[in-house]
Amino acid sequence: MDDQDQVNEVFGVSFIDILACTNGGLIFITIMVIGMLSFKMGDKSSGSAEAVHKVRAVTARAAELYVADLGDAVLLDELQGGAERFRQWLKTLDPKTTIVGFHVDLGGAETFRLGTQVCTEENVPWVRIDEGALESRMVSCREGKVILDETGVTVGQSEITDAYGAFHQWLDQLSPDKHFIVLVLYPDGHESWAVAEQEIGLAGFTTRVNIITRR
């Protein structure tokens, strides 16, 4: 600590001691402390308000998307034909403060896939809110290939997009209303992960990434 720091510290302590010796000084200190605490609490409150997103509930059923805010359902035919009503509703939301929360009923895989696709196109964030009830399936992403952990089958990176290949045959045995997929990403597997993640998303599945590092 240099001489200037010592002078500042001594001055600060002496100033507080002098104030504390008088009733006015005690009141002054009390007001300062309360003001500082109020300011900090106000900062935390405003930060929390900004961090909290409102979740707008949507239920994906076999033949419709039920939108709670609308109190009405958007039929599968509407979704396949451009989903205009659903898009108009999404445009009323603020993507910075709102998330669309999908609950998927048994048989609702297709409406879920179409609904999330429209959300992505309209840049509105979405989340699957019933994921805790789903079964996970794991895919290891390595250099130039992915490995289907459940079966041990290896699929080359160039074959992942093949609609009749092993990867899509495996996906066809799963259902977005029953399963979600964990992509295990190894340091050498970024390219195969990107291809697999895209195909899985197009098929309507929710994905999570588990990053594995090697030393």
C-alpha positions as CSV (number, residue, x, y, z in Angstrom):
1,M,0.0,0.0,0.0
2,D,1.5,3.4,-1.0
3,D,1.3,6.7,1.0
4,Q,-1.7,8.0,-0.9
5,D,-3.7,4.8,-0.2
6,Q,-2.9,5.1,3.5
7,V,-4.0,8.7,3.5
8,N,-7.2,7.8,1.8
9,E,-7.9,4.9,4.2
10,V,-7.2,7.0,7.3
11,F,-9.3,9.9,6.0
12,G,-12.2,7.5,5.2
13,V,-12.1,5.8,8.7
14,S,-11.8,9.2,10.5
15,F,-14.7,10.7,8.5
16,I,-17.0,7.7,9.4
17,D,-15.8,7.8,13.1
18,I,-16.6,11.5,13.3
19,L,-20.0,11.1,11.8
20,A,-20.8,8.2,14.1
21,C,-20.2,10.3,17.1
22,T,-23.2,12.5,16.4
23,N,-26.9,11.7,16.0
24,G,-26.9,13.4,12.7
25,G,-24.0,11.3,11.6
26,L,-25.7,8.1,12.5
27,I,-28.8,9.1,10.6
28,F,-26.7,10.0,7.6
29,I,-24.9,6.7,7.6
30,T,-28.2,4.8,8.0
31,I,-29.7,6.6,5.0
32,M,-26.6,5.9,2.9
33,V,-26.7,2.2,3.7
34,I,-30.5,1.8,3.0
35,G,-30.0,3.7,-0.2
36,M,-27.2,1.5,-1.4
37,L,-29.1,-1.7,-0.5
38,S,-32.2,-0.4,-2.3
39,F,-30.2,0.4,-5.4
40,K,-28.6,-3.1,-5.5
41,M,-32.0,-4.8,-4.9
42,G,-33.5,-2.7,-7.7
43,D,-30.7,-3.8,-10.1
44,K,-31.3,-7.5,-9.2
45,S,-35.0,-7.2,-9.7
46,S,-34.8,-5.5,-13.1
47,G,-32.2,-8.1,-14.2
48,S,-34.4,-11.0,-13.1
49,A,-37.4,-9.5,-14.9
50,E,-35.4,-9.3,-18.1
51,A,-34.2,-12.9,-17.8
52,V,-37.6,-14.5,-17.3
53,H,-39.4,-15.5,-20.4
54,K,-43.1,-16.0,-20.7
55,V,-44.1,-19.4,-22.0
56,R,-47.0,-19.6,-24.4
57,A,-48.5,-23.1,-24.4
58,V,-49.2,-25.1,-27.5
59,T,-50.4,-28.7,-27.6
60,A,-49.5,-30.9,-30.6
61,R,-52.3,-33.4,-31.2
62,A,-52.7,-36.0,-34.0
63,A,-54.8,-33.7,-36.2
64,E,-54.2,-30.2,-34.8
65,L,-52.2,-27.7,-32.8
66,Y,-54.2,-26.3,-29.9
67,V,-53.0,-22.7,-29.1
68,A,-54.0,-21.7,-25.6
69,D,-53.7,-18.0,-26.3
70,L,-56.1,-18.3,-29.2
71,G,-58.4,-20.7,-27.4
72,D,-58.6,-22.5,-30.7
73,A,-56.9,-25.2,-32.7
74,V,-54.9,-24.9,-36.0
75,L,-55.7,-28.0,-38.0
76,L,-53.1,-30.2,-39.6
77,D,-54.3,-29.2,-43.1
78,E,-53.7,-25.5,-42.2
79,L,-50.2,-26.3,-41.0
80,Q,-49.4,-28.2,-44.2
81,G,-50.9,-25.3,-46.3
82,G,-48.8,-22.5,-44.9
83,A,-50.0,-22.2,-41.3
84,E,-51.2,-18.6,-41.9
85,R,-53.2,-18.3,-38.6
86,F,-50.3,-19.8,-36.6
87,R,-47.8,-17.5,-38.2
88,Q,-50.0,-14.4,-37.5
89,W,-50.2,-15.4,-33.9
90,L,-46.4,-15.9,-33.7
91,K,-45.9,-12.4,-35.1
92,T,-47.8,-10.9,-32.1
93,L,-45.1,-12.4,-29.8
94,D,-41.9,-10.7,-28.7
95,P,-39.0,-13.2,-29.4
96,K,-36.9,-11.5,-26.7
97,T,-39.3,-12.2,-23.9
98,T,-41.5,-15.1,-25.1
99,I,-41.0,-18.8,-25.7
100,V,-43.5,-21.2,-27.3
101,G,-43.8,-24.2,-25.1
102,F,-44.9,-27.4,-26.9
103,H,-46.6,-30.3,-25.2
104,V,-46.9,-33.3,-27.6
105,D,-49.7,-35.7,-27.1
106,L,-49.4,-39.3,-28.4
107,G,-49.7,-39.2,-32.2
108,G,-48.9,-35.5,-32.4
109,A,-45.4,-35.9,-33.9
110,E,-46.3,-34.4,-37.3
111,T,-48.1,-31.4,-36.0
112,F,-45.2,-30.8,-33.5
113,R,-42.7,-31.0,-36.4
114,L,-44.6,-28.6,-38.5
115,G,-45.3,-26.2,-35.6
116,T,-41.6,-26.0,-34.6
117,Q,-40.6,-25.6,-38.2
118,V,-42.9,-22.5,-38.5
119,C,-41.5,-21.1,-35.2
120,T,-38.0,-21.5,-36.5
121,E,-39.0,-19.7,-39.8
122,E,-40.5,-16.9,-37.8
123,N,-37.5,-16.6,-35.4
124,V,-39.6,-17.4,-32.4
125,P,-37.8,-19.6,-29.8
126,W,-39.6,-22.8,-28.7
127,V,-39.0,-25.5,-26.2
128,R,-40.6,-28.9,-25.5
129,I,-42.1,-28.7,-22.1
130,D,-42.9,-32.4,-21.7
131,E,-39.4,-33.7,-22.3
132,G,-39.2,-35.3,-18.9
133,A,-41.6,-38.0,-20.0
134,L,-39.6,-38.9,-23.1
135,E,-37.1,-41.7,-23.6
136,S,-33.6,-40.6,-24.8
137,R,-31.6,-42.2,-27.6
138,M,-27.9,-41.4,-28.1
139,V,-25.8,-40.9,-31.2
140,S,-22.1,-40.5,-31.0
141,C,-20.6,-38.0,-33.5
142,R,-17.1,-38.9,-34.6
143,E,-14.9,-37.8,-37.5
144,G,-16.6,-38.7,-40.8
145,K,-19.3,-40.8,-39.1
146,V,-21.9,-41.2,-36.4
147,I,-22.5,-44.3,-34.2
148,L,-26.0,-45.3,-33.2
149,D,-25.3,-46.2,-29.6
150,E,-28.4,-48.2,-29.1
151,T,-27.6,-50.6,-31.9
152,G,-23.8,-50.0,-32.4
153,V,-24.4,-49.4,-36.1
154,T,-21.9,-46.9,-37.8
155,V,-23.2,-44.6,-40.5
156,G,-20.8,-42.6,-42.7
157,Q,-21.2,-38.9,-42.8
158,S,-22.2,-38.9,-46.5
159,E,-24.9,-41.5,-45.8
160,I,-26.7,-39.6,-43.0
161,T,-28.9,-37.6,-45.4
162,D,-29.8,-40.7,-47.4
163,A,-33.6,-41.1,-46.9
164,Y,-33.3,-44.8,-47.4
165,G,-30.1,-45.3,-45.5
166,A,-29.4,-46.8,-42.0
167,F,-29.7,-43.5,-40.2
168,H,-33.2,-42.7,-41.5
169,Q,-34.3,-46.3,-41.0
170,W,-33.3,-45.9,-37.4
171,L,-35.1,-42.6,-37.1
172,D,-38.2,-44.1,-38.6
173,Q,-38.4,-46.6,-35.7
174,L,-38.6,-43.7,-33.2
175,S,-41.3,-41.1,-32.7
176,P,-40.9,-37.4,-31.6
177,D,-43.9,-37.9,-29.3
178,K,-42.0,-40.6,-27.4
179,H,-38.3,-39.9,-27.8
180,F,-35.6,-37.2,-27.8
181,I,-32.1,-37.6,-29.1
182,V,-28.8,-36.9,-27.4
183,L,-25.9,-36.1,-29.7
184,V,-22.6,-37.1,-28.1
185,L,-20.2,-34.6,-29.7
186,Y,-16.5,-35.7,-29.7
187,P,-13.8,-33.1,-30.6
188,D,-13.3,-34.6,-34.0
189,G,-17.0,-34.9,-34.8
190,H,-18.3,-31.4,-35.4
191,E,-19.0,-31.9,-39.1
192,S,-20.9,-35.2,-38.7
193,W,-22.8,-33.6,-35.8
194,A,-23.9,-30.7,-37.9
195,V,-25.3,-33.1,-40.6
196,A,-27.0,-35.4,-38.1
197,E,-28.5,-32.5,-36.1
198,Q,-30.1,-31.1,-39.2
199,E,-31.6,-34.4,-40.2
200,I,-32.9,-35.0,-36.7
201,G,-34.5,-31.5,-36.5
202,L,-36.2,-32.0,-39.9
203,A,-37.7,-35.2,-38.6
204,G,-39.3,-33.3,-35.7
205,F,-37.1,-34.6,-32.9
206,T,-35.9,-32.5,-30.0
207,T,-32.1,-32.8,-29.6
208,R,-29.6,-32.2,-26.8
209,V,-25.8,-32.1,-27.0
210,N,-23.5,-34.0,-24.6
211,I,-19.9,-32.8,-25.3
212,I,-17.2,-35.4,-24.7
213,T,-13.6,-34.1,-24.5
214,R,-10.5,-36.3,-24.8
215,R,-7.0,-35.5,-23.4
